[in-house]
Amino acid sequence: MIATLPAGLASNPQPAEVLRWAYGNFSRVAIVASFQAESSVIIDIASRIRSDLSVLTLDTGRLPQETHDMIDRVRDRYGIPVDVVVPDADDIKDLVHAHGTNPFYRSPDLRRLCCEVRKSRPLAKALVGYDAWLTGVRRQQATTRSETQVVAEDLEHPGLVKVAPLAMWTKDHVWGYIRERDVPYHSLYDRGYTSIGCAPCTRATQPGEDERAGRWWWEQDEVKECGLHWTEHGLVRAASLPPGGGGSGWGGA
Ligand code: SF4
């Protein structure tokens, strides 16, 4: 399915246009940052449009130190706060009690449960009160993302619009932007990582491997997604917004 863009956005819009459209049509917009390269680009573009950015990130409790370092570098570079969202303590206690500290290595179902507890549930809580959220997902990253919509109704978080400004961009576009503007980027890329998540679930990749091959690398023939951007039944449908975007239950400005 090809993205259906709402009125007000030209076909094949550049990320800056998409961001301007989002900030112009929704009052409460969250950038949900993983602090991978795509987050760096989105935050840099957004900082040129707005000074009062809302940036959220999920601290699963298992992130590499380098991700925490990156969060601080972004705070310092742009002078913006970053809301670090943590999982529910009782949920973590129950997960560890029932399945141990590293359940993800034991089965794909337990890996998905860990992602749900440490990522999906905290994100759902953190997004309450927002109208739209921005994500760095790109079509080229994986077959599961090949139909990513630039703007979509988020069926996983009813009432929210999910915006993927870089959906059409390639890896070269992302790194070209970062190099050209000297944008801060996660240090693990310089150690061979091509996708960065939790420390025990991510390794560097070899030349020629799929971009996301280092995620949950011990699993064979499993979908390399944690549930934030993909489920078996799909999470989103193309958004159909009225001109100007708002006032129709979409939470427009
Ligand atoms: Fe748990 Fe690994 Fe998912 Fe992080 S990536 S939430 S440690 S299963």
Residues whose N, C-alpha, C, O or C-beta is under 5 A from the ligand:
A	BS01	SF4	T60 R62 F104 R111 C114 C115 R118 G197 C198 C201
